[in-house]
Amino acid sequence: MSTEPSELTGTFITIEGGEGSGKSTLSRLLQNSLNKIGHHVTLCREPGGTILGEQLRAALFSQARSEVSTEILQAAPSPLTELLVFSAARAQLLKEIILPALGDGDTVICDRYTDSTFAYQHYGRGLDRQVIETAVRLTVGNLKPSLTILLDLEPEQGLARHGIVNQKDLFGETSPVGGNNYLDFESLAFHQKIREGYLEMASLEPDRWLVLDAGEDPDVIARIALDAILQLIE
Ligand code: TYD
């Protein structure tokens, strides 16, 4: 096994998109198809994928919506804290999983990577791009994916898939219920900025990005993504 960038013989692929865009379904479908034709695949997701990474994920996301209170909202991570926690989880994932797998010649498919940080912490939160670039360089050096698949979807549709619906409470106030974590409950405008950010990044680097309509049938999406991956690895 080698972890020198020049000796990484595997292929690094990332999947990006907003909430409820179907990234985990696509990862699994791609893994199955690639396994069937004899390719070894390592799947991972961010944040998480290692013991420490899952602990960092839990530290960020364990608070259930029903427990949200003024104190908890005050204790919500700042954009800089988010950047640093996601980066820490990523550094560990790289060391433990991604670099060894690429060194072994695997196809690595990662559900979210550095583009999520630009989408959420820069386009979404407004954190300075250069601050994020510095953190990304420190965390991953030059390790860029060969292919990034963007599952593009209207935020309303994605949030609905995550079970978020606007419900009226006893006082007639409308508030969202359902969802996976506190980021799901950001405003629609926040999720729209993320979608636009992704589309902008994809337009700036068209050779790396494959933009797919996440409203399509999952098998159709997987077929197109598989073709693009096979062009890289065969
Ligand atoms: P997750 O439940 O995995 O959502 P999804 O299924 O949409 O991937 O939660 C990951 C959340 O973390 C998601 O809202 C995006 C956010 N995130 C960032 O804000 N910055 C990052 O760098 C990463 C990796 C994720």
Residues whose N, C-alpha, C, O or C-beta is under 5 A from the ligand:
A	BS01	TYD	G18 E19 G20 E46 P47 F86 R112 Y113 S116 T117 Y120 N180 L183
